[in-house]
Amino acid sequence: MSDPLGQTQGESLTPRQQAVLEAIRAYVAEGYGPGPAEIARRVGLSVTTVKTHLDVLAAKGFIEIEDRAVGHGYALRLVRP
């Protein structure tokens, strides 16, 4: 079953979801935990779109998102490196 953003149930990733995941992996390899704005700049998407893809990646079990206090950003953790 698909939704309007091209997301499917299961573990398959759309090309954009894959790009977001690869950006996270690249930042982690550089020793940096990125936020949505950094990922958006790297992959050429809006921050809102990246946040949507982060939510999907978390729901699919690829990452975990730890919300922090307002103004202190996100903490992302790769579950499947």
A tleap script that builds the chain and sets N, CA, C and O, in Angstrom:
source leaprc.protein.ff14SB
mol = sequence {
  NMET SER ASP PRO LEU GLY GLN THR GLN GLY
  GLU SER LEU THR PRO ARG GLN GLN ALA VAL
  LEU GLU ALA ILE ARG ALA TYR VAL ALA GLU
  GLY TYR GLY PRO GLY PRO ALA GLU ILE ALA
  ARG ARG VAL GLY LEU SER VAL THR THR VAL
  LYS THR HIE LEU ASP VAL LEU ALA ALA LYS
  GLY PHE ILE GLU ILE GLU ASP ARG ALA VAL
  GLY HIE GLY TYR ALA LEU ARG LEU VAL ARG
  CPRO
}
set mol.1.N position { 0.846 -1.176 0.000 }
set mol.1.CA position { 0.000 0.000 0.000 }
set mol.1.C position { 0.891 1.238 0.000 }
set mol.1.O position { 1.855 1.293 0.763 }
set mol.2.N position { 0.591 2.242 -0.842 }
set mol.2.CA position { 1.382 3.452 -0.950 }
set mol.2.C position { 0.618 4.653 -0.438 }
set mol.2.O position { -0.613 4.671 -0.438 }
set mol.3.N position { 1.366 5.664 0.002 }
set mol.3.CA position { 0.740 6.927 0.357 }
set mol.3.C position { 1.213 7.983 -0.636 }
set mol.3.O position { 2.026 7.671 -1.506 }
set mol.4.N position { 0.734 9.221 -0.538 }
set mol.4.CA position { 1.077 10.240 -1.532 }
set mol.4.C position { 2.566 10.551 -1.638 }
set mol.4.O position { 2.995 11.054 -2.677 }
set mol.5.N position { 3.373 10.278 -0.617 }
set mol.5.CA position { 4.803 10.551 -0.691 }
set mol.5.C position { 5.580 9.379 -1.270 }
set mol.5.O position { 6.811 9.406 -1.281 }
set mol.6.N position { 4.897 8.361 -1.747 }
set mol.6.CA position { 5.562 7.230 -2.362 }
set mol.6.C position { 6.134 6.254 -1.352 }
set mol.6.O position { 7.031 5.478 -1.684 }
set mol.7.N position { 5.636 6.279 -0.136 }
set mol.7.CA position { 6.128 5.384 0.893 }
set mol.7.C position { 5.307 4.108 0.860 }
set mol.7.O position { 4.088 4.147 0.691 }
set mol.8.N position { 5.970 2.993 1.021 }
set mol.8.CA position { 5.272 1.725 1.025 }
set mol.8.C position { 5.454 1.055 2.366 }
set mol.8.O position { 6.408 1.331 3.093 }
set mol.9.N position { 4.535 0.179 2.682 }
set mol.9.CA position { 4.684 -0.581 3.910 }
set mol.9.C position { 5.822 -1.567 3.712 }
set mol.9.O position { 6.091 -1.993 2.588 }
set mol.10.N position { 6.475 -1.922 4.774 }
set mol.10.CA position { 7.614 -2.819 4.692 }
set mol.10.C position { 8.906 -2.042 4.824 }
set mol.10.O position { 8.914 -0.906 5.298 }
set mol.11.N position { 9.984 -2.651 4.407 }
set mol.11.CA position { 11.288 -2.059 4.635 }
set mol.11.C position { 11.914 -1.440 3.400 }
set mol.11.O position { 13.023 -0.915 3.493 }
set mol.12.N position { 11.264 -1.476 2.257 }
set mol.12.CA position { 11.853 -0.882 1.072 }
set mol.12.C position { 11.876 0.639 1.219 }
set mol.12.O position { 10.992 1.229 1.841 }
set mol.13.N position { 12.889 1.254 0.643 }
set mol.13.CA position { 13.037 2.701 0.721 }
set mol.13.C position { 12.890 3.324 -0.651 }
set mol.13.O position { 13.322 2.758 -1.655 }
set mol.14.N position { 12.275 4.495 -0.683 }
set mol.14.CA position { 12.223 5.267 -1.917 }
set mol.14.C position { 13.616 5.852 -2.157 }
set mol.14.O position { 14.439 5.865 -1.243 }
set mol.15.N position { 13.889 6.332 -3.360 }
set mol.15.CA position { 15.193 6.949 -3.617 }
set mol.15.C position { 15.490 8.125 -2.672 }
set mol.15.O position { 16.628 8.283 -2.231 }
set mol.16.N position { 14.496 8.935 -2.363 }
set mol.16.CA position { 14.725 10.055 -1.448 }
set mol.16.C position { 14.999 9.580 -0.023 }
set mol.16.O position { 15.866 10.125 0.660 }
set mol.17.N position { 14.266 8.574 0.420 }
set mol.17.CA position { 14.520 8.026 1.759 }
set mol.17.C position { 15.935 7.456 1.820 }
set mol.17.O position { 16.639 7.632 2.814 }
set mol.18.N position { 16.347 6.772 0.753 }
set mol.18.CA position { 17.698 6.224 0.691 }
set mol.18.C position { 18.732 7.342 0.730 }
set mol.18.O position { 19.756 7.215 1.401 }
set mol.19.N position { 18.475 8.430 0.020 }
set mol.19.CA position { 19.412 9.565 0.012 }
set mol.19.C position { 19.539 10.177 1.402 }
set mol.19.O position { 20.640 10.530 1.827 }
set mol.20.N position { 18.426 10.304 2.108 }
set mol.20.CA position { 18.453 10.845 3.473 }
set mol.20.C position { 19.245 9.907 4.382 }
set mol.20.O position { 20.072 10.361 5.173 }
set mol.21.N position { 19.001 8.618 4.274 }
set mol.21.CA position { 19.720 7.643 5.091 }
set mol.21.C position { 21.217 7.676 4.785 }
set mol.21.O position { 22.033 7.617 5.705 }
set mol.22.N position { 21.583 7.767 3.522 }
set mol.22.CA position { 23.002 7.830 3.147 }
set mol.22.C position { 23.647 9.116 3.664 }
set mol.22.O position { 24.812 9.101 4.063 }
set mol.23.N position { 22.915 10.217 3.661 }
set mol.23.CA position { 23.442 11.467 4.209 }
set mol.23.C position { 23.717 11.318 5.701 }
set mol.23.O position { 24.747 11.778 6.193 }
set mol.24.N position { 22.804 10.680 6.416 }
set mol.24.CA position { 23.014 10.447 7.851 }
set mol.24.C position { 24.257 9.593 8.052 }
set mol.24.O position { 25.090 9.896 8.906 }
set mol.25.N position { 24.384 8.535 7.275 }
set mol.25.CA position { 25.557 7.658 7.395 }
set mol.25.C position { 26.844 8.423 7.119 }
set mol.25.O position { 27.841 8.232 7.815 }
set mol.26.N position { 26.830 9.288 6.107 }
set mol.26.CA position { 28.025 10.067 5.780 }
set mol.26.C position { 28.399 11.007 6.919 }
set mol.26.O position { 29.571 11.113 7.281 }
set mol.27.N position { 27.409 11.688 7.483 }
set mol.27.CA position { 27.687 12.576 8.613 }
set mol.27.C position { 28.247 11.792 9.799 }
set mol.27.O position { 29.205 12.230 10.435 }
set mol.28.N position { 27.659 10.643 10.096 }
set mol.28.CA position { 28.126 9.825 11.222 }
set mol.28.C position { 29.566 9.365 10.970 }
set mol.28.O position { 30.382 9.357 11.892 }
set mol.29.N position { 29.879 8.987 9.738 }
set mol.29.CA position { 31.242 8.578 9.400 }
set mol.29.C position { 32.238 9.726 9.602 }
set mol.29.O position { 33.414 9.497 9.884 }
set mol.30.N position { 31.750 10.963 9.452 }
set mol.30.CA position { 32.579 12.149 9.673 }
set mol.30.C position { 32.629 12.525 11.154 }
set mol.30.O position { 33.302 13.483 11.535 }
set mol.31.N position { 31.913 11.770 11.984 }
set mol.31.CA position { 31.897 12.030 13.414 }
set mol.31.C position { 30.916 13.098 13.839 }
set mol.31.O position { 31.095 13.733 14.878 }
set mol.32.N position { 29.876 13.302 13.039 }
set mol.32.CA position { 28.928 14.375 13.295 }
set mol.32.C position { 27.514 13.831 13.261 }
set mol.32.O position { 27.167 13.066 12.362 }
set mol.33.N position { 26.695 14.214 14.225 }
set mol.33.CA position { 25.283 13.843 14.231 }
set mol.33.C position { 24.465 14.955 13.606 }
set mol.33.O position { 24.305 16.010 14.220 }
set mol.34.N position { 23.942 14.755 12.403 }
set mol.34.CA position { 23.255 15.836 11.695 }
set mol.34.C position { 21.836 16.078 12.186 }
set mol.34.O position { 21.198 15.191 12.753 }
set mol.35.N position { 21.364 17.268 11.963 }
set mol.35.CA position { 19.968 17.611 12.163 }
set mol.35.C position { 19.288 17.691 10.807 }
set mol.35.O position { 19.950 17.563 9.777 }
set mol.36.N position { 17.990 17.899 10.791 }
set mol.36.CA position { 17.258 17.963 9.526 }
set mol.36.C position { 17.793 19.023 8.559 }
set mol.36.O position { 17.814 18.792 7.350 }
set mol.37.N position { 18.224 20.175 9.067 }
set mol.37.CA position { 18.713 21.239 8.179 }
set mol.37.C position { 19.991 20.817 7.458 }
set mol.37.O position { 20.147 21.082 6.266 }
set mol.38.N position { 20.906 20.159 8.176 }
set mol.38.CA position { 22.148 19.702 7.549 }
set mol.38.C position { 21.871 18.635 6.499 }
set mol.38.O position { 22.458 18.637 5.417 }
set mol.39.N position { 20.976 17.734 6.835 }
set mol.39.CA position { 20.615 16.683 5.877 }
set mol.39.C position { 19.962 17.310 4.643 }
set mol.39.O position { 20.268 16.934 3.511 }
set mol.40.N position { 19.071 18.257 4.871 }
set mol.40.CA position { 18.373 18.921 3.756 }
set mol.40.C position { 19.366 19.581 2.801 }
set mol.40.O position { 19.235 19.468 1.582 }
set mol.41.N position { 20.357 20.269 3.361 }
set mol.41.CA position { 21.376 20.906 2.502 }
set mol.41.C position { 22.148 19.870 1.702 }
set mol.41.O position { 22.442 20.081 0.525 }
set mol.42.N position { 22.475 18.757 2.333 }
set mol.42.CA position { 23.285 17.738 1.658 }
set mol.42.C position { 22.517 17.061 0.533 }
set mol.42.O position { 23.094 16.760 -0.512 }
set mol.43.N position { 21.224 16.816 0.728 }
set mol.43.CA position { 20.464 16.067 -0.289 }
set mol.43.C position { 19.611 16.949 -1.197 }
set mol.43.O position { 19.010 16.450 -2.148 }
set mol.44.N position { 19.550 18.246 -0.919 }
set mol.44.CA position { 18.813 19.154 -1.795 }
set mol.44.C position { 17.304 19.101 -1.638 }
set mol.44.O position { 16.567 19.330 -2.598 }
set mol.45.N position { 16.841 18.800 -0.428 }
set mol.45.CA position { 15.411 18.778 -0.146 }
set mol.45.C position { 15.088 19.829 0.902 }
set mol.45.O position { 15.990 20.370 1.542 }
set mol.46.N position { 13.810 20.119 1.080 }
set mol.46.CA position { 13.412 21.061 2.131 }
set mol.46.C position { 13.521 20.378 3.496 }
set mol.46.O position { 13.481 19.152 3.593 }
set mol.47.N position { 13.658 21.179 4.533 }
set mol.47.CA position { 13.739 20.648 5.889 }
set mol.47.C position { 12.458 19.882 6.231 }
set mol.47.O position { 12.514 18.831 6.869 }
set mol.48.N position { 11.317 20.405 5.811 }
set mol.48.CA position { 10.043 19.734 6.080 }
set mol.48.C position { 10.008 18.354 5.436 }
set mol.48.O position { 9.572 17.386 6.059 }
set mol.49.N position { 10.463 18.263 4.202 }
set mol.49.CA position { 10.491 16.976 3.509 }
set mol.49.C position { 11.448 16.015 4.198 }
set mol.49.O position { 11.140 14.833 4.352 }
set mol.50.N position { 12.609 16.516 4.614 }
set mol.50.CA position { 13.567 15.668 5.324 }
set mol.50.C position { 12.956 15.152 6.619 }
set mol.50.O position { 13.112 13.976 6.949 }
set mol.51.N position { 12.259 16.021 7.363 }
set mol.51.CA position { 11.632 15.574 8.612 }
set mol.51.C position { 10.623 14.462 8.344 }
set mol.51.O position { 10.526 13.516 9.125 }
set mol.52.N position { 9.881 14.563 7.264 }
set mol.52.CA position { 8.931 13.513 6.902 }
set mol.52.C position { 9.663 12.208 6.628 }
set mol.52.O position { 9.245 11.144 7.086 }
set mol.53.N position { 10.763 12.294 5.874 }
set mol.53.CA position { 11.535 11.091 5.572 }
set mol.53.C position { 12.191 10.523 6.824 }
set mol.53.O position { 12.308 9.305 6.951 }
set mol.54.N position { 12.621 11.375 7.750 }
set mol.54.CA position { 13.180 10.891 9.010 }
set mol.54.C position { 12.135 10.106 9.797 }
set mol.54.O position { 12.435 9.060 10.372 }
set mol.55.N position { 10.916 10.618 9.815 }
set mol.55.CA position { 9.829 9.907 10.505 }
set mol.55.C position { 9.593 8.529 9.886 }
set mol.55.O position { 9.377 7.550 10.600 }
set mol.56.N position { 9.636 8.459 8.567 }
set mol.56.CA position { 9.425 7.183 7.875 }
set mol.56.C position { 10.586 6.238 8.158 }
set mol.56.O position { 10.370 5.054 8.414 }
set mol.57.N position { 11.820 6.751 8.114 }
set mol.57.CA position { 12.986 5.912 8.405 }
set mol.57.C position { 12.929 5.374 9.833 }
set mol.57.O position { 13.317 4.234 10.089 }
set mol.58.N position { 12.450 6.191 10.750 }
set mol.58.CA position { 12.294 5.736 12.140 }
set mol.58.C position { 11.212 4.665 12.227 }
set mol.58.O position { 11.393 3.654 12.905 }
set mol.59.N position { 10.098 4.877 11.551 }
set mol.59.CA position { 9.003 3.900 11.579 }
set mol.59.C position { 9.433 2.566 10.971 }
set mol.59.O position { 8.958 1.508 11.384 }
set mol.60.N position { 10.328 2.621 9.995 }
set mol.60.CA position { 10.822 1.401 9.347 }
set mol.60.C position { 11.984 0.775 10.107 }
set mol.60.O position { 12.470 -0.290 9.727 }
set mol.61.N position { 12.433 1.424 11.176 }
set mol.61.CA position { 13.474 0.839 12.012 }
set mol.61.C position { 14.896 1.110 11.590 }
set mol.61.O position { 15.813 0.461 12.094 }
set mol.62.N position { 15.117 2.052 10.678 }
set mol.62.CA position { 16.475 2.368 10.232 }
set mol.62.C position { 17.185 3.333 11.173 }
set mol.62.O position { 18.405 3.269 11.328 }
set mol.63.N position { 16.420 4.232 11.804 }
set mol.63.CA position { 16.992 5.212 12.719 }
set mol.63.C position { 16.092 5.344 13.938 }
set mol.63.O position { 14.944 4.900 13.937 }
set mol.64.N position { 16.638 5.963 14.971 }
set mol.64.CA position { 15.840 6.381 16.115 }
set mol.64.C position { 16.004 7.881 16.242 }
set mol.64.O position { 17.095 8.414 16.040 }
set mol.65.N position { 14.915 8.565 16.579 }
set mol.65.CA position { 14.928 10.011 16.753 }
set mol.65.C position { 14.640 10.320 18.205 }
set mol.65.O position { 13.639 9.875 18.766 }
set mol.66.N position { 15.527 11.085 18.803 }
set mol.66.CA position { 15.306 11.542 20.175 }
set mol.66.C position { 15.020 13.034 20.114 }
set mol.66.O position { 15.902 13.832 19.798 }
set mol.67.N position { 13.784 13.401 20.419 }
set mol.67.CA position { 13.442 14.823 20.443 }
set mol.67.C position { 14.090 15.468 21.652 }
set mol.67.O position { 14.139 14.884 22.734 }
set mol.68.N position { 14.576 16.651 21.459 }
set mol.68.CA position { 15.172 17.398 22.555 }
set mol.68.C position { 14.336 18.633 22.821 }
set mol.68.O position { 13.381 18.909 22.094 }
set mol.69.N position { 14.680 19.365 23.840 }
set mol.69.CA position { 13.951 20.587 24.185 }
set mol.69.C position { 13.960 21.553 23.004 }
set mol.69.O position { 14.869 21.522 22.174 }
set mol.70.N position { 12.961 22.395 22.937 }
set mol.70.CA position { 12.853 23.382 21.866 }
set mol.70.C position { 14.161 24.166 21.774 }
set mol.70.O position { 14.699 24.626 22.781 }
set mol.71.N position { 14.654 24.305 20.560 }
set mol.71.CA position { 15.885 25.049 20.337 }
set mol.71.C position { 17.146 24.221 20.484 }
set mol.71.O position { 18.248 24.738 20.302 }
set mol.72.N position { 17.004 22.940 20.813 }
set mol.72.CA position { 18.178 22.096 20.987 }
set mol.72.C position { 18.244 20.975 19.952 }
set mol.72.O position { 19.061 20.064 20.083 }
set mol.73.N position { 17.412 21.030 18.946 }
set mol.73.CA position { 17.507 20.130 17.813 }
set mol.73.C position { 17.112 18.691 18.057 }
set mol.73.O position { 16.401 18.356 19.004 }
set mol.74.N position { 17.607 17.852 17.158 }
set mol.74.CA position { 17.329 16.420 17.134 }
set mol.74.C position { 18.578 15.665 17.568 }
set mol.74.O position { 19.688 16.197 17.549 }
set mol.75.N position { 18.374 14.443 17.950 }
set mol.75.CA position { 19.467 13.482 18.079 }
set mol.75.C position { 19.039 12.261 17.273 }
set mol.75.O position { 18.020 11.639 17.573 }
set mol.76.N position { 19.821 11.919 16.247 }
set mol.76.CA position { 19.516 10.776 15.406 }
set mol.76.C position { 20.498 9.656 15.715 }
set mol.76.O position { 21.683 9.894 15.948 }
set mol.77.N position { 19.993 8.453 15.712 }
set mol.77.CA position { 20.863 7.298 15.935 }
set mol.77.C position { 20.550 6.264 14.878 }
set mol.77.O position { 19.392 5.900 14.678 }
set mol.78.N position { 21.596 5.784 14.192 }
set mol.78.CA position { 21.421 4.719 13.209 }
set mol.78.C position { 21.155 3.412 13.938 }
set mol.78.O position { 21.902 3.026 14.837 }
set mol.79.N position { 20.102 2.747 13.548 }
set mol.79.CA position { 19.782 1.442 14.116 }
set mol.79.C position { 20.381 0.362 13.230 }
set mol.79.O position { 20.839 -0.672 13.716 }
set mol.80.N position { 20.373 0.608 11.936 }
set mol.80.CA position { 20.944 -0.307 10.960 }
set mol.80.C position { 22.044 0.429 10.191 }
set mol.80.O position { 21.768 1.033 9.155 }
set mol.81.N position { 23.263 0.387 10.673 }
set mol.81.CA position { 24.357 1.126 10.003 }
set mol.81.C position { 24.728 0.622 8.662 }
set mol.81.O position { 25.627 1.170 8.024 }
savepdb mol mol.pdb
quit
